[in-house]
Amino acid sequence: MTEPPRSQPLGFFTTPPHDCGYLPGKRAVTLFVDPRMRPDNATYTLLSQHGFRRSGGHIYRPKCATCEACIPIRVEVAKFQPRRSQRRILRINADISV
């Protein structure tokens, strides 16, 4: 009987502190998944549940020691129900097209 293939452990890198893209005057650190790694769908799902984002081939998340102001959220589109204020804004802006 053969064992199922084991996932290769992911490597991570942090950036040196840099200007925060969210808060003016703040410094940030970013945690990247090693770009040589190609996580499978299950691993990517787990990473996204832990706040990782993707931009092109880069998977990353903010990792600032003293700040959590840019914690990402995930909106499940199929389950999204706009609140009353959101419906009102949609009605007010119905004449705008993108």
C-alpha positions as CSV (number, residue, x, y, z in Angstrom):
1,M,0.0,0.0,0.0
2,T,1.4,3.4,-0.9
3,E,1.1,6.5,1.2
4,P,-0.5,9.6,-0.3
5,P,2.0,12.2,-1.4
6,R,2.9,14.5,1.5
7,S,2.7,18.2,0.9
8,Q,6.0,19.9,0.7
9,P,6.5,22.3,3.7
10,L,6.0,25.9,2.8
11,G,8.8,28.4,3.3
12,F,8.2,31.9,4.4
13,F,10.1,35.2,4.1
14,T,9.5,38.6,5.7
15,T,10.4,41.9,4.2
16,P,12.4,44.6,5.9
17,P,10.1,47.3,7.4
18,H,8.7,49.5,4.6
19,D,6.1,52.3,4.3
20,C,2.7,51.0,5.0
21,G,0.4,51.0,2.0
22,Y,-2.7,51.4,4.2
23,L,-1.8,53.9,7.0
24,P,0.2,57.1,6.2
25,G,3.3,57.5,8.4
26,K,3.3,53.9,9.5
27,R,5.9,51.1,8.8
28,A,4.9,47.6,7.8
29,V,6.4,44.2,7.4
30,T,5.0,41.7,4.9
31,L,5.2,37.9,5.2
32,F,5.5,36.1,1.8
33,V,5.2,32.4,1.0
34,D,8.4,31.3,-0.8
35,P,7.6,32.1,-4.5
36,R,9.3,28.8,-5.5
37,M,6.5,27.0,-3.7
38,R,3.3,26.3,-5.5
39,P,0.6,25.4,-2.9
40,D,-2.2,23.1,-4.0
41,N,-5.8,24.3,-3.7
42,A,-6.3,22.9,-0.2
43,T,-3.2,24.7,1.1
44,Y,-4.1,27.9,-0.7
45,T,-7.5,27.8,0.9
46,L,-5.9,27.3,4.3
47,L,-3.5,30.2,3.7
48,S,-6.4,32.5,2.6
49,Q,-8.3,31.6,5.8
50,H,-5.3,32.8,7.7
51,G,-5.3,36.2,6.1
52,F,-3.0,35.6,3.1
53,R,-3.7,37.4,-0.1
54,R,-2.5,36.8,-3.7
55,S,-1.1,39.3,-6.2
56,G,0.1,37.6,-9.4
57,G,2.3,34.7,-8.3
58,H,2.9,36.2,-4.8
59,I,1.1,35.0,-1.7
60,Y,1.5,37.3,1.2
61,R,-0.1,38.9,4.3
62,P,0.8,41.9,6.5
63,K,2.8,40.9,9.6
64,C,3.2,44.0,11.7
65,A,4.3,43.5,15.3
66,T,2.2,46.3,16.8
67,C,-0.6,46.9,14.4
68,E,-3.6,44.9,13.0
69,A,-5.4,47.7,11.2
70,C,-5.4,46.0,7.8
71,I,-6.7,42.6,8.7
72,P,-8.3,41.2,5.5
73,I,-11.9,39.9,5.3
74,R,-13.3,37.5,2.9
75,V,-16.8,38.1,1.5
76,E,-18.6,35.0,0.4
77,V,-20.4,36.5,-2.6
78,A,-23.0,33.8,-2.8
79,K,-24.1,34.5,0.8
80,F,-23.8,38.3,0.7
81,Q,-26.9,40.2,1.6
82,P,-26.6,44.0,1.4
83,R,-27.7,45.9,4.5
84,R,-30.3,48.6,4.3
85,S,-27.7,51.4,4.0
86,Q,-26.0,49.5,1.2
87,R,-29.2,49.0,-0.7
88,R,-30.0,52.8,-0.3
89,I,-26.5,53.7,-1.7
90,L,-27.0,51.4,-4.6
91,R,-30.4,53.0,-5.4
92,I,-28.9,56.5,-5.1
93,N,-26.1,55.6,-7.5
94,A,-28.2,53.5,-10.0
95,D,-27.4,56.0,-12.7
96,I,-23.6,55.3,-12.5
97,S,-22.2,52.6,-14.7
98,V,-18.7,51.1,-14.6
